[in-house]
């Protein structure tokens, strides 16, 4: 083989490698996917779990997130929100919500340290998202969900004062995360599940407006935001109340309270790509490798395009990392 032929073949090989999903780093690959330029035989995938009390914040959390991310080979790095509010025992009546103290940035500092370390370690190669619970969910941490629901039913205007405070605090955290270099947020909403309130208007008037404050703050500023419609507490009758929520991608369950919808329908309803397809309590939790592979192939085959494989919510903490690695590797080998 002469030198000219060798150089020609080498150049062709470089072009071929650059065009392959394996060649681009995860950041470039996901940005291309978000722009509608994903590789036809490659489905991006990601699963999330909680790492336990020893890995909630600071350097231990950063190290654990990085280990999980690299072990599973998922396509972006999502940071779990573990800086939750402690129980506020004084919240006995709706009027007590006005006494809630504003949590300032020093409250979030341990988790911001996690953000800094992960941005430094991985941002050049991967998109990094921060999980964000809604003010309504944070209020549930403060008072317990049953107490919060009772207070909202009794006197929502009084509870609104506490939601104002929680939202102001959340904005401090959101802006700090943006400053530290996150590429987006995984914004979680609850409250509109079937029969959660006796009067559904409570969600529309006293939950949704607070959901939207931080969501609107990040919309348009960051390249990759995922709207997570969380059914951890209960399923939804429909998703009508949250169809206008911001987010480049929607992650929700195909199982509703009285029926099942398809990923195709979810994409059509939300007018954006769908992330999901796997029941967190189903095959991904307990199936054999062959069953996991078969289900993923079927899910991807019937999924809308573009599509991001994942579970409907956080998988159980004891789920094997190798199981998730295998699931992601299967997704990476199949596509449209």
N, C-alpha and C positions, 0 to 999 in steps of 0.2 A: 504493500500500500504506500503510494507516494505522499509527500507532506501535504499537498493541496487537497487530496481526497480525505486525509485524516482530519484536517482542519474543517473541511466542509461537514463531515460527519459529526465532529465535536460540536460545531455550532448548532447543528440540527438537534443534537441531544440536549443542549442547553435550552433551546426554545421549547422542546417537548417537556423538559422538567419544569420550566417556568409556567407552562400551561396546566400542569397537573396540580390537583388539590394539595398533594403532599409537599409541593415545593414552596408555596406561599406560606408565610407564617399565619397563625390563627387570626391575628388582627386584620391583615389584608384580606384573608379569605372571607371573614364575616362581614367586613365592609362591602366587599363585592356582592355577597349574598343579599345584604340589605339594599343594595342598588339594583337588585334583580339580575345579577350576573353570576349566580352560583353555578358550580360545576354540575352537569346533568347527572352524573353517576355518583354523586356525593351528597349525603343528607347530613347537615350539621345536627348535633345532639348535645344535650346537657341535662344532668340530674343534680339535685341538691339534697343535702341532709345536714342535720345539726351534729356538731362534733363533741358535745358534752361540756360539763362545767369547767374543765381544765383548759378549754380552748375558746372561751367566749370573747376575749378581747386582747389587745396588745400583741406582743411578739409571738406568744404561743398560738394565738388564733391565726396570725399571718402565716406562720410556719405550717399549721395544719391545713389551712385552705390551699396553700401552694402544693403540699404533698398530695392532697386529694385531686386537685386540678391536674397535676402532671401524671398521676397514676392512672386516672380514668381517661385522659386524653380528650376531655370535653372541649367544646369549641369556644367558650368564653369563660371568664372567671367571675363568679357571683359571690359576694361577701354576705354572710348571714348577719342579720341585725339582732344582736344579743344584748344591747344596752337598754333593756326594757325597764320601764318604771317599776318601782317597788310598790307594794300595796300601801295605800293611804287610808288608814283605818278611820280617819275623821269623816270620810265620805259616807255619812249615814242618811242624809236627806238631800234632795235636789239643790237646795240653797247652798250646801257645803261646797259645791264645785267652784264657787267664786274664790274660795280660800286656797285653791291649788297654787303651788309655787312654780314659777317659771324655771325650767331646767335650762341653764345656760351652757355655753360650749364646754366648760370644765366637766360637766356631767358626761358629755360624749367623748372626751379626750381619749379614754382607753380604746374606744373603737376607731377613732380618727388615727390613732397610732397604727392600728391594723391596716387601715386604708393606705397610709403613707408607705408602709413597708411593702405592701402588695403592688402599689403603683410603681415603686422604685424597682421591684424585682421583675415585674411581668408586663408593664404597660407597653413596652416597645414591641412585644410579641403578641399580645392578646388584649381584647377589649375587657374592661373591668367594670362591673356593675355593683352597685350597693343596693341591698334590700331596704325597702322603706314600708313600714307598717302605717296604716292610716291613723289619723287622730282618734277616730272612733275605736280602733283596735287598741291604741295606747291608753285610752280612757278605760277600756276593759281591764287592762293590766293594773290600773290604779285602784279600781273599785270592785273587780270581778265582773264578768259579763252579766250575770243575773241582776246585780245591783244597778249597773249602768242601764240596762234595758228597762228596769222598773222606774228609775228616775226619769228616763226619757219619755216613758209613757205618762208619768205623773205630771212633770213640769219641764218640758224640753227647753223652754226659754231660760230656765235657771241652769240647766246642764250646759247650755250654749256658752256660758261664761268660761267654763272649764275647757271646752273644746277650742275656744279662742286662745287660751293660754297654751294648750298643747300644740296647736298649729303654729303659733309664734315660735315656740321652741323647736319644732320640726324644721321650720325654715332656716333657723340658725345652723342646724346640722346639714341640711341640704346644701346650703351655700358653702359651708366649710368643705364638704365632700367634693363639690365642683372645683373649688380652689385647689384642693389636694390632687386633682387630676383624674377623677373617675370619668368613665366614658358614658355612663348612664345609670339608671335606677330600675330596679325591679319593684314596681309600686303595687302594693297589695291592698285590695278593697274587700271589706265585709259589710254586712248590715242589710243587704237586699235579698238575703236568702228567703226561700219560701216560708211564710208564717213567722219570720223573725220578729216583726212588730204586728200588733193588732191593727194598727193604722199604717199602711205602707207610706203614707205621706210624711211620716217621721223621717224615713230615710231620705226622701227627696229634699226636705227642708232643713234637716239638722245633721245629716251625715254626708250626703253628697257634696254640698258646698265646701266642706272642710277637706274632703278627699282631693278636690280639684285645686286647692291653693298651691300645694307643692307640685302637683302634676303640671299645672300651667307654668310654674316657675322653671321647670326643667324642659318643658316641651320646646323644641326648636333650638335649645342651647347645646344639647348633647346628641351624639350620633345614634345611640342605641338604648331606648327605653322600652321595657316590657311591662305591659299591664297584666297583672295577675288577679283574676277574679276568683277569690279564695272560697272554696266550699268545705273547708276543714270543719266548720261548725254544723252546716246543713247544706243540702243541695238547693239549687235555684229553680223557680218555676220557669223563668226565662231570663235573658240578659238585657232586656229592653232598657232598663234604667241606667246602664253603664256603657251603652254602645257609643256614646259621645265622649267617653274618657280618652285622654291622650295616651299615646304609646305607639311605637313603631311595630310592635308585635303584641299579640294577645295570647295569654296562657290561661286556659280554663278547662273545665271538665266537659266531656261530651255527654255525660249523664246528667240529666235534669231530674227534677222531682218525680215527674210522671212520664218521661219519655227520654229518648236518646237522640241527639242530633249528630250530624257528621262534621268532620273538620272542614269539609267544603262549605257547609252552611255557616259555620262559625266565621270563616274567612269572608263570606259574602255579607254576613250581618255586621261585622266589625270593620270591614273594608281595609283589612291589613292581614299580614301573614299570621298563621296559627302555629303556636307551639304547644305540643302535648301529644296525645294519642295513646299514652300508656297509663293504665290504672295503677296508681301507687300501691294498691293492695292486691293487685292481680299477678299476672305472670312475671312481671319484673321483680316482684317480692319473693316468689316461691317457685317459679317454674324451672325446669331443667334448661341447660344451655340450648338444647335443640328447640324447646318450646319458646324460649325468649327470642331466638333467631327467627323462628317461623312467624311469631306475632309481629315482630318489627318489620319483616318483609311485607306482611299483609297490610300493616298500618301505613307504611310508606307508599305502597302500591295504590291505596285508595285515598291518600292524602291530597289536599290542594297543593298548588305550587305558587309561590315558594312555601316550604314547610320546614319546621325545626322540631325534631323529635325530643320529647321530654315526658315527664309525668304530669299529672293534673295538679300536683302539689308536691311539697317536700316528701321524699321517701322516708321510711322509718330509719332511725339512727343506726340500727344494727344491720342494715343492708350491707352485704359484702361489697367492698370496693371493686373486687375482681368481677363480680356480677355486673356492675355498672360499666366497667371497662369493656367487658364483652359486648354489652348492649350497644355502647357507643361505637365500637369497632364494626359491628354489623351495619349500623346506620351509615357509617363512612364508606361502605362498600356498595350501597344501593341508592338508587335515585329514580328520577323520572324515566 
